[in-house]
């Protein structure tokens, strides 16, 4: 174990102009993580901008490493034990170092608004009016990484189909509704069971609703065989796997190769443990 003086010297060398020296120092600081952490946190607020920047990158690397360890344990659970909300919260941790209670609190607040609205209209209408009309959730651009995570979609009220559908499902389940995600070809929908058959909600298009026969005809018209199987509820594992596919792609396209690699590894953990 290094002394405090040696650790502080390493922190200075972390900003060395020689990339090899800086890389060696980084590896040593990672190895001395427990002892170095107080000084890393201090240096992250220090006066030297080069040290400050590299220390913050190192701290973010450590945070993501810890988060990935939690994800591996989560991915190893049986399918029936995979909680969709927990998975979405962990994924959001890739881009937001945020307390999970803040996100769950927001979802709780939305469900409270919907519950109050249920006094006047049916469940699907109440969900649609609160989420899409009153709160303004809408579909966003596919080249914006913030649209790919539940936490940032909640902040901005913008997301891609699978993320908006996940928010819809998480709110609906708080109300005890039989709602699930549907991995339709090239799109993702929410599905609510009704006595006269399921209703499908296109959350990307402000909650537009469809009956199954309409979607079956639409898919058959595009050459999809056995369309009913694509309109069945999908597992949480498959939903999260598809989310990670999307995240890897958008981070590759926007040049964030570090996060793209993390998303790829997380997807492999999920598949490996299935």
BELDA-V819369 format. One record per pair of residues at least 24 apart in sequence whose ideal C-beta (glycine too) atoms are under 8 Angstrom apart, sorted by the first residue. I is the first residue (numbers start at 1). GAP is how many residues later the second one is. If there is no record, write none. Layout:
((I;GAP) (I;GAP))
//
This chain:
((1;31) (1;34) (2;26) (2;30) (2;33) (2;34) (4;35) (7;25) (7;28) (7;29) (7;32) (8;31) (10;26) (11;28) (11;29) (11;32) (11;40) (11;44) (12;39) (14;37) (14;40) (14;41) (14;44) (15;33) (15;35) (15;36) (15;39) (22;32) (26;28) (26;32) (29;29) (30;28) (30;31) (30;32) (33;29) (63;34) (64;30) (64;198) (67;26) (67;27) (68;194) (68;197) (68;198) (68;201) (71;195) (71;198) (72;197) (75;191) (75;194) (75;195) (75;197) (75;198) (76;193) (76;197) (77;196) (79;156) (79;157) (79;158) (79;195) (82;153) (82;154) (82;155) (82;158) (83;153) (84;82) (84;85) (84;86) (84;97) (84;152) (84;155) (84;156) (85;85) (87;149) (87;152) (87;153) (88;61) (88;62) (88;78) (88;82) (88;152) (88;155) (89;61) (89;62) (91;58) (91;59) (91;149) (91;152) (91;153) (91;156) (91;175) (92;57) (92;58) (92;59) (92;60) (94;55) (94;153) (94;165) (94;168) (94;169) (95;50) (95;51) (95;54) (95;56) (95;57) (95;164) (96;53) (96;55) (96;56) (98;53) (103;47) (103;48) (103;51) (106;48) (107;47) (107;60) (107;63) (107;64) (107;67) (108;66) (110;25) (110;57) (110;61) (111;60) (111;63) (111;64) (114;57) (114;61) (115;60) (118;57) (123;49) (123;52) (123;54) (123;69) (124;68) (124;70) (124;75) (124;77) (124;85) (127;41) (127;44) (127;45) (127;48) (127;50) (127;74) (127;80) (128;73) (128;79) (128;81) (131;36) (131;37) (131;40) (131;72) (131;76) (132;71) (132;74) (132;75) (133;73) (137;27) (137;30) (137;66) (137;69) (138;68) (139;25) (139;64) (139;65) (139;66) (139;67) (142;108) (143;107) (143;110) (143;111) (144;106) (145;102) (145;105) (145;106) (145;109) (145;111) (145;114) (148;95) (148;98) (148;99) (148;102) (149;98) (160;44) (160;86) (161;26) (161;27) (161;28) (161;41) (161;42) (161;43) (162;26) (162;77) (162;80) (162;81) (162;84) (163;80) (164;39) (164;40) (165;24) (165;25) (165;36) (165;38) (165;39) (166;73) (166;77) (167;36) (168;33) (168;35) (168;39) (180;53) (180;54) (181;52) (181;53) (181;58) (182;48) (182;49) (182;50) (182;51) (182;52) (183;47) (183;51) (183;55) (183;56) (183;59) (184;31) (184;35) (184;46) (184;47) (185;34) (185;37) (185;39) (185;45) (188;51) (188;54) (191;40) (191;42) (198;33) (200;31) (237;33) (237;37) (240;30) (241;26) (241;29) (241;30) (244;26))
//
